[in-house]
Structure formats: C-alpha cells, structure tokens
C-alpha cells in the first residue's frame, strides 16, 4: 500500500501501545467474565427455548445450557488471563475470540451490542505484532532524547478505525427525541423504570431531571469529536506538532470525562466503560506517559523470570514445577466445585486441562520459563476464582436465579432449598442493597412456601419483609392473597387498604378490596373501588365485570351497560357479560338503552357459546323471543330447558 492511506496503516507506532493494549484488553476480559457473565448461566436453557443471533447457529449449534454458557465463560477467562500475563499466544487468542463470540451469538439472552464490538477487537488483536516487555520499553536516540521504539501494526490502526465507527454509530443512534429529552440516560441510571435523580453524586438531586437532557446532548457532541480523534490517533507518534499533541490530549480528556462520568452516574453497561478508558489511554496519551507503566511491567517480568530461572535450572527443581503444575490444574476445579459454584464444573475442568496442555507444550519446546509462567497463571486464576466465589455475591445471585426458574417450573421444594442457599451465601455488604436483597428473598421464599402448601412459613416471611421494608407493596399483596386463601377476608382487606395508601393507583389492590366489599354487599364503596381500579388499569377485565355486577345488584342497570361493553371489548366470548347485557337491553324501560335486536344477537351468541347446556342462558333467550312475539321459538326453548332440568 502506497500513499497517504498506506502510511496511515503501515507507518510505525510506538511499540508500547500494542504491548499495553493486549495486556489491558485480555486482563479486563478475564475479570469481566466473572463479574458480568458467569452469573447469567441459569437463564440459558430455561424451558428449552432459544433464539440465536444468527439463524444458522440455531440449525447447527446445541441448545444453550447453563453449564455450557458458564463453563465457556470460565474457560475463556482463564485463556484471557494467560494471554495477558504470559504470552501473546496466537492459538490461545483465537480460542478466546471464537468462544467469546459464540457465547454471545448463540442466544439473544445476551443483547449487549458492546459484546459484538469486543469480538471485533479480540479478532483484530490476533494480528497485532508480538511485543515483549523489553521491546515495549526500548527507546531510540533522536535529537538527544530517547524516543520509544516503533513497530508496524496495521491491526492497531484498524482497531482505531473500529473505535471511531463505534462512536459514530453511537452518536447517530442517539439522535432521536427520546434520547435528547434525557429519558434513556435517566432510565439507565436507575434500577427502576423511573429516571433516577439520586445517581448524580457530584451534582446532587437539586438539578432534578433537568440534568439528563444536558448530559444526553453533551454525550452526542463528545462522541462525534472522538470519531475524528480515534480515526487519526495513529498519528500520535508520527508528528511533533504541539497542535496535534494538544488535540490528542483534548480527545483523551473527553473520552475519560465521558466514561468516568458513565461510571459516576451508575449507567448499567457492565465493564464496557473500563474497556473504553483503557483504549483512550493506549491510543490518545503520549507514548512517554505510557512508558513508565511498561517499564514497571518489564521490571516485574524480569524479576519473575530471574526467580523462575533459579527454580528451573536444576532437574530436581524442574520436577517440583511439574508436580506443582499438575496440582494446580487439579486444584482449580476441585476447590471451586467444593465451594458450590453451580454450572462451572465443565469449564473449570477444561481450564485445568488447558493449563496442563500449555505447560506441556511450552516445556516440550524447551521454554521452561514460559511453562512455569502458565503454572503461576493457573495459581493466580485459582485465587481469582476463589476470591469471586467467596468475596462477592456471585454464588448467591446464581442460586437466586436457579430458585426463580425452579419456582416457575413448579418444583417448589427445590426452589425453597435454592432460596436458602442464596441466603446462606450472601455476602454481608450492609446498606440499602443488603436490606433490598433480604426483602426480595423473604417475599420470594414466602411465595415458594405458599405454593408448596406451607402457609404458616409463608405468612411469617411476608410479615418479615414488611418489617424490613414498611413501604413494600409486594409483600403486603402476597400476604393479603394468603389471607384470602385462608378465608380471612377482613385481614386481607386491611392489607389492601394499606397498599392503596402507599400506592393509590394500584389497580389490583383496589379490585380485590372491591370484591371483598361486594361479597359483604357494601355496594357503594365496592363500586368506588372498581371504578378506581379500571381508571388505573382499563384492561383489568375482572374489575369491569364486577363493576357491572355491583351496579346490577344496586338495581342501577343502566350504569352496568358501559362496564359490560368494556368486558366484551377485551373478552368478546364472555358468556356472563353477553347474557347480562342482553337482559339489560331487553328489559330496560329507558328508550335510549333498549335495543331488542342487539339483545337477541347477544343472547343467541351466549346460548351458542354455552353449547345450549345452561338453563339460565336459555331462559334469557326465551324472554327475548317472547317479548318479540316469537312464541313458537320460545316454546321450543322451554321444552329444551325442561329436558335439561331432568338430567
């Protein structure tokens, strides 16, 4: 390639850049997989249904399972850590890229577009030149000053273009009214459907929701500026222009400001901001700023190498390293499996086998130092996996997800044991999150006990949730439902009233309270509750139906017409609604409502749907036939009703 385009991709860049890029990328990936991926395992394979990102994967791939997914995450994480610490082993990098890409592509349960970008970057990183720590810190004399040694890395330039495309796409996709209004940013910063104003730690809630539109527009502007910055970032090492250096510093500040801000505002996008911060530092900072980091890494590498050389120079020491390699490979799955981390068994065994394979291959090639490096990586990975298992809520979250799927599947006993495991393994972190988990667990566990027929245990757990969170609506609704099932409507009514006080637009609570009032023939307050329920949720058919029944019981038949029509709007084949509306339209004395033709159609439809087996439905049609003077048809139906009564 010649000309400007060729120079853009093929002119040398500072060797320290691809060196740090590979190490940071794969180290972040190794951690990210434990933080954000392994715990998603229980979602895969639930109900035996799946849709892959590509149709051909559905045709040739196995049904994703929790073990397949979590196992791949564990194996990929180990491979990524080995690349980051020991060597840019290209076959290992290919394995990491291929498995990671397959892991997100095999199911749309993973819908993060960031993972597509990561696959692209992992693929391109395979073609980066292999740069050792010593090469990364080497400098060449130029003008009396040491200049970082250069290396040709066309893949590095392509990665810069990919990052520019990412920012361009992100900016364009944000140019819609909802983003510019701030709704999307507000929702991303909240754990609920309502934009959070508490997630502004530096600005505070005093700005209210006005901050979101400003941040949304600023984000678009920054992303458009970063498009140019990354597309031209490879010129960072090829120009001595102060203007150019200043522009790159400005791009770095913009990138850092945006992605550090994303973390401060708690936007829920995993570790993606950390990847972008690493990219910003590698691509946009001067090589001279990166060199001290590389020198520290080179010094650490040299110290470890010298220590390993002393331990591998003698045959007896080498035999000890072989034993340690085997022990670490076996300990990796054994220890974590005994810590009860579900779904990871296959991946841990595969990681242990991969560890031995890497050690053996390097040893056979005569690269004993590299072989020992893989042993150290295995030990480090064992510590990493153990730390995440014991020091985070990974196990607890997995068991919680497993319990919810077991409960949905009707296996209540298993769900209860898994909820208990989630509680057992919960790391005490304190604060509102800990209390939120305790409330959520009490409600879910109470639900499972109730479904399993243990009402006493369920009641105690629902009450515990209310004590922990006096404003909790879900626990009150569950406890009220339990009271109804136990034949304690008065206790249930009291809880429904509390829910309505906390959440006046709670349609289900108002409906249930209305049913209790209607059962006790307190018609006026029941009607008020049903009207409030349908106002809050017009699609709540049961509330419309009971509102009509309450009006009928109050002998206000005209008022029952509108709710009955609403029932038929949502459920055209409701036999009771068809029959009741037919009765009202055929018997009312109000000329504006009386409609014998419609009443006849409704009654005939009700008779058809009831398969002519309900005497009261046939009786409605008899009355209409008689009112219309169709006495023969009425008599035939009376005969039919007589036969039904004799059965």
C-alpha positions as CSV (number, residue, x, y, z in Angstrom):
1,X,0.0,0.0,0.0
2,X,1.4,3.4,-1.0
3,X,0.3,6.9,-0.5
4,X,-1.5,8.5,2.5
5,X,-3.7,5.5,3.2
6,X,-0.8,3.1,3.2
7,X,1.2,5.3,5.5
8,X,-1.8,5.6,7.8
9,X,-1.9,1.8,8.4
10,X,1.7,0.8,7.9
11,X,3.9,3.6,9.3
12,X,5.4,2.6,12.7
13,X,3.7,3.4,16.0
14,X,5.3,3.2,19.5
15,X,5.7,-0.5,20.4
16,X,4.5,0.3,23.9
17,X,1.0,0.8,22.6
18,X,0.1,-2.7,21.2
19,X,2.0,-4.2,24.2
20,X,-0.2,-2.4,26.7
21,X,-3.3,-2.8,24.6
22,X,-3.2,-6.6,24.6
23,X,-2.4,-6.8,28.3
24,X,-5.1,-4.5,29.3
25,X,-7.8,-5.9,26.9
26,X,-7.3,-9.5,28.0
27,X,-6.9,-8.7,31.7
28,X,-10.1,-6.8,31.7
29,X,-11.9,-9.6,29.8
30,X,-10.7,-12.2,32.3
31,X,-12.2,-10.1,35.1
32,X,-15.3,-9.0,33.2
33,X,-16.3,-12.6,32.5
34,X,-16.5,-13.3,36.3
35,X,-18.2,-10.0,37.1
36,X,-20.9,-9.9,34.5
37,X,-21.1,-13.2,32.6
38,X,-20.7,-16.3,34.8
39,X,-23.7,-15.3,36.9
40,X,-26.1,-15.3,33.9
41,X,-25.8,-19.0,33.5
42,X,-29.2,-20.0,34.9
43,X,-31.0,-18.1,32.2
44,X,-29.6,-20.4,29.5
45,X,-31.7,-23.4,28.6
46,X,-34.7,-22.4,30.7
47,X,-37.8,-24.0,29.2
48,X,-35.8,-25.5,26.3
49,X,-36.3,-22.4,24.2
50,X,-33.7,-20.3,22.5
51,X,-33.2,-17.9,19.6
52,X,-29.6,-17.3,18.4
53,X,-28.3,-14.1,16.9
54,X,-27.9,-15.9,13.6
55,X,-30.4,-18.4,12.3
56,X,-27.7,-20.8,11.1
57,X,-26.4,-21.1,14.6
58,X,-29.8,-22.4,15.7
59,X,-29.6,-25.0,12.9
60,X,-26.1,-26.4,13.8
61,X,-25.5,-25.5,17.4
62,X,-26.6,-27.3,20.5
63,X,-29.3,-25.9,22.7
64,X,-27.5,-23.5,25.1
65,X,-27.5,-24.7,28.7
66,X,-26.4,-23.1,31.9
67,X,-23.4,-25.4,32.1
68,X,-22.4,-24.8,28.5
69,X,-22.5,-21.0,29.0
70,X,-21.0,-20.7,32.4
71,X,-18.4,-23.3,31.5
72,X,-17.3,-21.4,28.4
73,X,-17.1,-18.2,30.5
74,X,-14.7,-19.8,33.0
75,X,-12.5,-21.3,30.2
76,X,-12.4,-18.0,28.2
77,X,-11.5,-16.1,31.3
78,X,-8.6,-18.5,32.0
79,X,-7.3,-18.2,28.5
80,X,-7.6,-14.4,28.6
81,X,-5.6,-14.2,31.8
82,X,-2.9,-16.4,30.3
83,X,-2.6,-14.1,27.2
84,X,-2.4,-11.0,29.4
85,X,0.3,-12.3,31.7
86,X,2.4,-14.9,29.9
87,X,2.4,-14.5,26.2
88,X,0.5,-13.4,23.1
89,X,-0.1,-17.0,22.3
90,X,-2.0,-16.7,19.0
91,X,-3.8,-20.1,19.1
92,X,-4.9,-19.1,22.6
93,X,-6.1,-15.7,21.4
94,X,-8.0,-17.4,18.5
95,X,-9.7,-19.7,21.1
96,X,-10.7,-16.8,23.3
97,X,-12.1,-14.8,20.4
98,X,-14.0,-17.7,18.9
99,X,-15.5,-18.9,22.2
100,X,-16.4,-15.4,23.3
101,X,-18.1,-14.7,20.0
102,X,-20.0,-18.0,20.1
103,X,-21.0,-17.4,23.7
104,X,-22.9,-14.2,23.0
105,X,-24.0,-15.2,19.4
106,X,-25.7,-18.4,20.5
107,X,-28.5,-16.7,22.3
108,X,-30.3,-13.4,22.3
109,X,-30.4,-13.6,26.0
110,X,-27.2,-11.6,25.5
111,X,-28.4,-8.4,23.8
112,X,-25.5,-6.1,24.5
113,X,-24.1,-4.6,21.3
114,X,-20.9,-3.9,23.2
115,X,-20.1,-7.6,23.0
116,X,-20.2,-7.5,19.2
117,X,-17.6,-4.7,19.4
118,X,-15.4,-6.7,21.8
119,X,-15.4,-9.7,19.4
120,X,-14.2,-7.4,16.6
121,X,-11.4,-6.0,18.8
122,X,-10.4,-9.5,20.0
123,X,-10.3,-10.7,16.4
124,X,-8.1,-7.8,15.3
125,X,-5.8,-8.2,18.4
126,X,-4.8,-11.6,17.0
127,X,-2.9,-9.8,14.2
128,X,-1.1,-7.4,16.4
129,X,2.7,-7.9,16.4
130,X,4.1,-9.8,19.4
131,X,5.8,-7.2,21.6
132,X,7.7,-8.3,24.6
133,X,8.1,-6.1,27.7
134,X,11.8,-5.5,26.8
135,X,10.7,-4.4,23.3
136,X,8.0,-2.1,24.7
137,X,10.4,0.0,26.8
138,X,13.2,0.2,24.3
139,X,14.0,3.7,23.1
140,X,16.0,5.1,20.2
141,X,18.1,8.2,20.4
142,X,16.6,11.1,18.4
143,X,17.6,14.7,18.8
144,X,19.3,13.9,22.1
145,X,16.2,12.4,23.6
146,X,15.0,8.9,23.9
147,X,12.1,8.1,21.6
148,X,10.0,5.0,22.1
149,X,10.9,2.2,19.6
150,X,8.5,1.8,16.8
151,X,6.7,-1.2,15.3
152,X,4.5,-1.7,12.2
153,X,1.0,-2.7,13.4
154,X,-1.7,-2.3,10.8
155,X,-4.2,-4.1,13.0
156,X,-3.7,-1.4,15.6
157,X,-4.7,1.2,13.1
158,X,-7.8,-0.8,12.1
159,X,-8.8,-1.1,15.8
160,X,-8.6,2.7,15.9
161,X,-11.0,2.9,12.9
162,X,-13.3,0.4,14.6
163,X,-13.5,2.6,17.7
164,X,-14.2,5.6,15.5
165,X,-17.0,3.7,13.8
166,X,-18.4,2.7,17.2
167,X,-18.6,6.3,18.4
168,X,-20.1,7.4,15.1
169,X,-22.8,4.8,15.3
170,X,-23.4,5.6,18.9
171,X,-23.8,9.3,18.2
172,X,-26.2,8.7,15.2
173,X,-28.3,6.2,17.2
174,X,-28.8,8.8,19.9
175,X,-30.2,11.4,17.6
176,X,-33.8,10.8,18.5
177,X,-36.3,12.7,20.6
178,X,-36.3,10.2,23.5
179,X,-32.5,10.3,24.0
180,X,-32.3,14.0,23.6
181,X,-35.1,14.5,26.1
182,X,-32.9,12.6,28.6
183,X,-35.3,9.7,29.2
184,X,-32.9,7.0,28.2
185,X,-30.0,8.3,30.3
186,X,-32.3,8.7,33.3
187,X,-33.6,5.1,33.0
188,X,-30.1,3.6,32.5
189,X,-29.0,5.2,35.8
190,X,-31.9,3.7,37.7
191,X,-32.8,0.2,38.8
192,X,-36.5,1.0,38.2
193,X,-38.4,2.3,35.3
194,X,-38.3,5.8,36.6
195,X,-35.3,8.1,35.9
196,X,-33.1,8.4,38.9
197,X,-32.0,11.8,40.2
198,X,-30.1,10.2,43.1
199,X,-27.5,8.8,40.7
200,X,-25.8,12.2,40.4
201,X,-23.2,12.0,43.2
202,X,-21.3,15.2,42.2
203,X,-24.2,17.4,41.2
204,X,-26.9,16.2,43.6
205,X,-30.6,15.9,43.2
206,X,-31.1,19.7,43.2
207,X,-30.9,19.8,39.5
208,X,-33.7,17.2,39.3
209,X,-34.3,15.7,35.9
210,X,-33.1,18.8,34.1
211,X,-29.6,17.3,34.1
212,X,-30.5,14.4,31.9
213,X,-31.2,16.3,28.6
214,X,-28.0,18.3,29.0
215,X,-25.9,15.1,29.5
216,X,-27.6,13.5,26.6
217,X,-26.7,16.3,24.2
218,X,-23.2,16.6,25.5
219,X,-22.7,12.9,25.0
220,X,-23.6,13.1,21.3
221,X,-21.2,16.0,20.8
222,X,-18.3,14.2,22.6
223,X,-18.9,11.1,20.6
224,X,-18.7,12.9,17.3
225,X,-15.5,14.6,18.3
226,X,-14.0,11.3,19.4
227,X,-14.7,9.8,15.9
228,X,-12.1,12.1,14.5
229,X,-9.8,11.6,17.4
230,X,-9.6,7.8,17.2
231,X,-9.6,7.7,13.4
232,X,-6.4,9.8,13.4
233,X,-4.9,8.6,16.7
234,X,-2.1,6.6,14.9
235,X,-0.5,9.9,14.0
236,X,0.2,10.4,17.7
237,X,3.7,9.1,17.4
238,X,4.4,10.4,13.9
239,X,4.0,14.1,14.5
240,X,5.9,16.6,16.7
241,X,3.3,19.2,16.2
242,X,2.2,20.8,19.5
243,X,-1.2,21.5,18.0
244,X,-1.6,17.8,17.2
245,X,-0.4,16.8,20.7
246,X,-2.9,19.2,22.2
247,X,-5.7,17.8,20.1
248,X,-4.9,14.3,21.3
249,X,-4.8,15.4,24.9
250,X,-8.2,17.1,24.5
251,X,-9.6,13.8,23.0
252,X,-8.3,11.9,25.9
253,X,-9.9,14.3,28.4
254,X,-13.2,14.0,26.5
255,X,-13.1,10.2,26.5
256,X,-12.1,10.0,30.1
257,X,-14.7,12.5,31.1
258,X,-17.5,10.7,29.3
259,X,-16.6,7.2,30.5
260,X,-15.7,8.1,34.1
261,X,-19.0,10.1,34.1
262,X,-20.8,7.0,33.0
263,X,-19.5,5.1,36.0
264,X,-20.3,8.0,38.3
265,X,-23.8,8.1,37.1
266,X,-24.1,4.3,37.5
267,X,-25.2,3.6,34.0
268,X,-25.8,-0.2,33.7
269,X,-23.4,-1.2,30.9
270,X,-21.1,-3.6,32.8
271,X,-17.3,-3.0,32.5
272,X,-17.6,-1.5,29.0
273,X,-16.5,1.9,30.2
274,X,-13.4,0.4,31.6
275,X,-12.5,-1.1,28.2
276,X,-13.1,2.3,26.7
277,X,-10.9,4.0,29.3
278,X,-8.1,1.6,28.6
279,X,-8.5,2.3,24.9
280,X,-8.4,6.0,25.5
281,X,-5.2,5.8,27.5
282,X,-3.4,3.5,25.0
283,X,-4.5,5.4,21.8
284,X,-4.6,9.0,22.9
285,X,-1.9,9.5,25.6
286,X,1.7,10.3,24.6
287,X,4.0,7.3,24.4
288,X,6.2,8.9,27.0
289,X,3.3,8.7,29.6
290,X,2.8,5.0,28.8
291,X,6.5,4.0,29.1
292,X,6.7,4.2,32.9
293,X,3.8,1.7,33.1
294,X,5.5,-0.6,30.6
295,X,8.8,-0.3,32.5
296,X,7.2,-1.3,35.7
297,X,5.7,-4.3,34.0
298,X,9.0,-5.1,32.3
299,X,10.8,-4.9,35.7
300,X,8.2,-7.2,37.3
301,X,8.5,-9.6,34.4
302,X,12.3,-9.6,34.7
303,X,12.2,-10.3,38.4
304,X,9.8,-13.2,38.0
305,X,11.9,-14.5,35.2
306,X,15.0,-14.5,37.3
307,X,13.2,-16.2,40.1
308,X,11.9,-18.9,37.7
309,X,15.4,-19.4,36.2
310,X,16.7,-20.2,39.7
311,X,13.9,-22.7,40.1
312,X,14.2,-24.5,36.8
313,X,17.9,-24.7,36.3
314,X,18.2,-27.9,38.2
315,X,16.4,-31.1,37.3
316,X,15.1,-31.6,40.9
317,X,13.6,-28.1,40.9
318,X,12.1,-28.7,37.4
319,X,10.4,-31.9,38.7
320,X,8.9,-29.9,41.5
321,X,7.5,-27.4,39.0
322,X,5.9,-30.3,37.1
323,X,4.2,-31.6,40.3
324,X,3.0,-28.0,41.1
325,X,1.6,-27.7,37.5
326,X,-0.4,-30.9,38.0
327,X,-1.6,-30.0,41.5
328,X,-2.7,-26.5,40.3
329,X,-4.5,-27.9,37.3
330,X,-6.4,-30.4,39.6
331,X,-7.0,-27.9,42.4
332,X,-8.6,-25.4,40.1
333,X,-11.8,-27.4,39.5
334,X,-11.8,-29.3,42.8
335,X,-11.6,-26.3,45.1
336,X,-14.2,-24.2,43.2
337,X,-16.6,-27.1,42.8
338,X,-16.5,-27.7,46.6
339,X,-17.3,-24.1,47.1
340,X,-20.7,-24.8,45.4
341,X,-20.5,-22.5,42.4
342,X,-23.2,-24.0,40.1
343,X,-22.7,-24.7,36.4
344,X,-19.0,-24.1,36.3
345,X,-17.7,-27.7,36.7
346,X,-17.1,-28.4,33.0
347,X,-15.4,-25.0,32.4
348,X,-13.1,-25.5,35.4
349,X,-12.1,-28.9,34.3
350,X,-11.4,-27.6,30.8
351,X,-9.4,-24.8,32.3
352,X,-7.3,-27.3,34.2
353,X,-6.7,-29.4,31.1
354,X,-5.8,-26.3,29.1
355,X,-3.4,-25.3,31.8
356,X,-1.6,-28.6,31.6
357,X,-1.6,-28.5,27.8
358,X,0.0,-25.0,27.7
359,X,2.6,-26.1,30.3
360,X,3.4,-29.3,28.5
361,X,3.7,-27.7,25.1
362,X,6.0,-24.9,26.3
363,X,8.1,-27.4,28.2
364,X,8.5,-29.7,25.1
365,X,9.5,-26.7,23.1
366,X,12.3,-26.0,25.7
367,X,10.6,-22.8,27.0
368,X,10.7,-23.7,30.7
369,X,10.3,-20.1,31.9
370,X,7.1,-19.8,29.8
371,X,5.9,-23.2,31.1
372,X,6.3,-22.1,34.7
373,X,4.5,-18.8,33.8
374,X,1.4,-20.9,32.9
375,X,1.7,-22.6,36.3
376,X,1.7,-19.2,38.0
377,X,-1.3,-18.1,35.9
378,X,-3.2,-21.2,37.0
379,X,-2.4,-20.4,40.6
380,X,-3.4,-16.8,40.1
381,X,-6.6,-17.8,38.3
382,X,-7.4,-20.2,41.2
383,X,-7.1,-17.2,43.6
384,X,-9.2,-15.0,41.3
385,X,-12.0,-17.6,41.0
386,X,-11.9,-18.3,44.7
387,X,-12.0,-14.6,45.5
388,X,-15.0,-14.0,43.3
389,X,-16.8,-17.1,44.7
390,X,-16.2,-16.2,48.4
391,X,-15.9,-12.4,48.3
392,X,-18.8,-11.5,46.1
393,X,-22.5,-12.4,45.8
394,X,-21.9,-14.5,42.7
395,X,-23.0,-17.7,44.3
396,X,-26.0,-16.1,46.0
397,X,-27.2,-14.5,42.8
398,X,-26.8,-17.8,40.8
399,X,-28.8,-19.7,43.4
400,X,-31.4,-16.9,43.5
401,X,-31.9,-17.2,39.7
402,X,-32.0,-21.0,39.9
403,X,-34.7,-20.8,42.6
404,X,-36.8,-18.5,40.5
405,X,-36.6,-20.8,37.5
406,X,-37.4,-23.8,39.7
407,X,-40.4,-22.0,41.1
408,X,-41.7,-21.1,37.6
409,X,-41.3,-24.8,36.7
410,X,-43.4,-25.9,39.7
411,X,-40.6,-27.5,41.6
412,X,-41.3,-25.7,44.9
413,X,-39.2,-27.8,47.2
414,X,-36.1,-27.3,45.1
415,X,-36.9,-23.6,44.8
416,X,-37.0,-23.3,48.6
417,X,-33.6,-25.1,49.0
418,X,-32.1,-22.8,46.4
419,X,-33.5,-19.7,48.1
420,X,-32.0,-20.9,51.3
421,X,-28.6,-21.4,49.6
422,X,-28.9,-17.8,48.2
423,X,-29.4,-16.5,51.7
424,X,-26.5,-18.7,53.1
425,X,-24.0,-17.5,50.5
426,X,-25.0,-13.8,50.7
427,X,-22.0,-11.6,51.5
428,X,-22.9,-9.1,54.1
429,X,-22.3,-5.8,52.4
430,X,-24.6,-3.6,54.6
431,X,-26.5,-0.6,53.4
432,X,-29.7,-0.4,51.4
433,X,-28.7,-3.1,48.9
434,X,-28.4,-5.7,51.7
435,X,-31.8,-4.8,53.0
436,X,-33.3,-4.8,49.5
437,X,-32.0,-8.4,49.0
438,X,-33.4,-9.5,52.3
439,X,-36.8,-8.2,51.5
440,X,-36.7,-9.7,48.0
441,X,-35.6,-13.0,49.3
442,X,-38.3,-13.1,52.1
443,X,-41.1,-12.3,49.5
444,X,-39.8,-14.9,47.0
445,X,-39.2,-17.6,49.7
446,X,-42.6,-16.9,51.2
447,X,-44.2,-17.3,47.7
448,X,-42.5,-20.7,47.3
449,X,-43.6,-21.9,50.7
450,X,-47.2,-20.8,50.0
451,X,-47.2,-22.6,46.6
452,X,-45.8,-25.7,48.5
453,X,-48.7,-25.5,50.9
454,X,-46.7,-24.2,53.9
455,X,-48.9,-21.2,54.8
456,X,-47.5,-20.7,58.3
457,X,-44.0,-20.3,57.0
458,X,-45.2,-18.1,54.1
459,X,-47.1,-15.8,56.4
460,X,-44.1,-15.4,58.7
461,X,-41.8,-14.5,55.7
462,X,-44.3,-12.0,54.2
463,X,-44.5,-10.3,57.6
464,X,-40.7,-10.3,57.9
465,X,-40.5,-8.5,54.5
466,X,-43.0,-5.8,55.7
467,X,-41.0,-5.2,58.9
468,X,-37.8,-4.9,56.9
469,X,-39.4,-2.6,54.4
470,X,-42.6,-0.9,55.7
471,X,-43.3,0.6,52.3
472,X,-43.1,-2.7,50.5
473,X,-46.3,-3.2,48.4
474,X,-45.4,-6.7,47.0
475,X,-45.1,-8.3,50.4
476,X,-48.5,-6.8,51.5
477,X,-50.2,-8.1,48.3
478,X,-48.8,-11.6,48.8
479,X,-49.8,-11.6,52.5
480,X,-53.3,-10.4,51.5
481,X,-53.6,-13.1,48.9
482,X,-52.6,-15.7,51.5
483,X,-55.3,-14.4,53.9
484,X,-57.9,-14.7,51.2
485,X,-56.8,-18.3,50.6
486,X,-57.2,-18.9,54.3
487,X,-60.7,-17.5,54.4
488,X,-59.6,-14.3,56.3
489,X,-61.1,-11.5,54.1
490,X,-61.1,-8.9,56.9
491,X,-57.3,-9.3,57.4
492,X,-56.8,-9.2,53.6
493,X,-58.9,-6.0,53.3
494,X,-56.8,-4.2,55.9
495,X,-53.7,-5.0,53.8
496,X,-55.3,-3.9,50.6
497,X,-56.2,-0.6,52.3
498,X,-52.5,-0.2,53.3
499,X,-51.4,-0.9,49.7
500,X,-53.8,1.7,48.4
501,X,-52.5,4.3,50.9
502,X,-48.9,3.6,49.7
503,X,-49.9,3.4,46.0
504,X,-53.3,4.9,45.2
505,X,-53.2,3.8,41.6
506,X,-52.7,0.1,42.5
507,X,-55.5,-1.4,40.3
508,X,-55.2,-5.0,41.7
509,X,-55.4,-3.9,45.3
510,X,-58.5,-1.8,44.6
511,X,-60.1,-4.6,42.6
512,X,-59.5,-7.1,45.4
513,X,-60.8,-4.7,48.1
514,X,-63.9,-4.1,45.9
515,X,-64.5,-7.9,45.7
516,X,-64.4,-8.2,49.5
517,X,-66.8,-5.2,49.8
518,X,-69.1,-6.7,47.1
519,X,-69.2,-10.0,48.9
520,X,-70.3,-8.2,52.0
521,X,-72.9,-6.3,50.0
522,X,-71.3,-3.0,50.7
523,X,-72.2,-1.9,47.2
524,X,-71.4,1.8,47.1
525,X,-67.8,1.5,48.4
526,X,-67.3,-1.6,46.2
527,X,-68.4,0.4,43.1
528,X,-66.0,3.2,44.1
529,X,-63.1,0.7,44.3
530,X,-63.9,-1.0,41.0
531,X,-64.2,2.4,39.3
532,X,-60.8,3.4,40.6
533,X,-59.3,0.1,39.5
534,X,-60.5,0.4,35.9
535,X,-59.3,4.1,35.9
536,X,-55.8,2.9,36.9
537,X,-55.9,-0.1,34.5
538,X,-58.5,0.0,31.8
539,X,-57.5,-3.6,30.7
540,X,-58.4,-5.1,34.0
541,X,-61.4,-7.1,32.7
542,X,-62.4,-8.6,36.1
543,X,-62.8,-5.1,37.5
544,X,-65.1,-4.1,34.7
545,X,-67.2,-7.2,35.2
546,X,-67.5,-6.8,38.9
547,X,-68.4,-3.1,38.5
548,X,-71.2,-4.2,36.2
549,X,-72.3,-6.8,38.8
550,X,-72.3,-4.3,41.6
551,X,-74.4,-1.9,39.6
552,X,-76.9,-4.7,38.8
553,X,-77.0,-5.6,42.5
554,X,-77.8,-1.9,43.2
555,X,-80.5,-2.1,40.6
556,X,-78.8,0.6,38.6
557,X,-78.9,-1.5,35.4
558,X,-78.2,1.5,33.1
559,X,-74.9,2.1,34.8
560,X,-73.9,-1.6,34.2
561,X,-74.1,-1.2,30.4
562,X,-70.8,0.6,29.9
563,X,-68.6,-1.8,32.0
564,X,-70.3,-4.8,30.3
565,X,-69.4,-3.4,26.9
566,X,-65.8,-3.0,28.2
567,X,-65.7,-6.6,29.2
568,X,-66.9,-7.7,25.7
569,X,-64.3,-5.4,24.2
570,X,-61.5,-7.4,25.8
571,X,-63.3,-10.8,26.0
572,X,-65.9,-11.0,23.2
573,X,-66.9,-14.5,24.2
574,X,-67.6,-13.8,27.8
575,X,-70.9,-15.7,28.3
576,X,-71.9,-13.9,31.5
577,X,-71.3,-10.5,30.0
578,X,-73.2,-11.4,26.9
579,X,-76.1,-12.7,29.0
580,X,-76.2,-9.8,31.4
581,X,-76.0,-7.2,28.7
582,X,-78.8,-9.0,26.7
583,X,-81.0,-8.9,29.8
584,X,-80.5,-5.2,30.4
585,X,-81.0,-4.2,26.8
586,X,-84.2,-6.3,26.6
587,X,-85.8,-5.3,29.9
588,X,-84.8,-1.7,30.4
589,X,-87.6,0.9,30.2
590,X,-85.1,3.6,29.0
591,X,-85.8,4.0,25.3
592,X,-82.2,5.2,24.8
593,X,-80.8,1.9,26.0
594,X,-83.5,-0.6,25.0
595,X,-82.3,-2.5,21.9
596,X,-84.1,-5.7,21.2
597,X,-82.2,-6.6,18.1
598,X,-78.8,-6.3,19.8
599,X,-80.2,-8.1,22.9
600,X,-81.3,-11.0,20.6
601,X,-77.9,-11.3,19.0
602,X,-76.1,-11.2,22.3
603,X,-78.4,-13.9,23.8
604,X,-78.1,-16.1,20.8
605,X,-74.3,-15.8,21.0
606,X,-74.4,-16.7,24.7
607,X,-76.5,-19.8,24.0
608,X,-74.1,-20.9,21.3
609,X,-71.0,-20.5,23.4
610,X,-72.7,-22.3,26.3
611,X,-73.4,-25.2,24.0
612,X,-77.1,-24.9,25.0
613,X,-76.4,-26.5,28.3
614,X,-77.0,-23.6,30.7
615,X,-80.7,-23.2,31.7
616,X,-80.3,-19.5,32.8
617,X,-78.8,-18.6,29.5
618,X,-81.6,-20.3,27.6
619,X,-84.1,-18.5,29.8
620,X,-82.8,-15.1,28.7
621,X,-83.3,-16.0,25.1
622,X,-86.8,-17.4,25.9
623,X,-87.7,-14.0,27.5
624,X,-86.4,-12.1,24.4
625,X,-88.3,-14.4,22.0
626,X,-91.5,-13.9,24.0
627,X,-91.0,-10.1,24.0
628,X,-90.6,-10.1,20.2
629,X,-93.7,-12.3,19.8
630,X,-91.8,-15.3,18.5
631,X,-93.7,-17.7,20.7
632,X,-93.0,-20.9,18.8
633,X,-89.3,-20.5,19.2
634,X,-89.8,-19.6,22.9
635,X,-91.8,-22.7,23.5
636,X,-89.2,-24.9,21.8
637,X,-86.6,-23.5,24.1
638,X,-88.8,-24.0,27.2
639,X,-89.1,-27.7,26.2
640,X,-85.3,-27.9,25.8
641,X,-84.9,-26.3,29.3
642,X,-87.3,-28.9,30.8
643,X,-85.2,-31.7,29.4
644,X,-82.0,-30.1,30.8
645,X,-83.6,-29.8,34.3
646,X,-84.5,-33.5,34.3
647,X,-80.9,-34.6,33.7
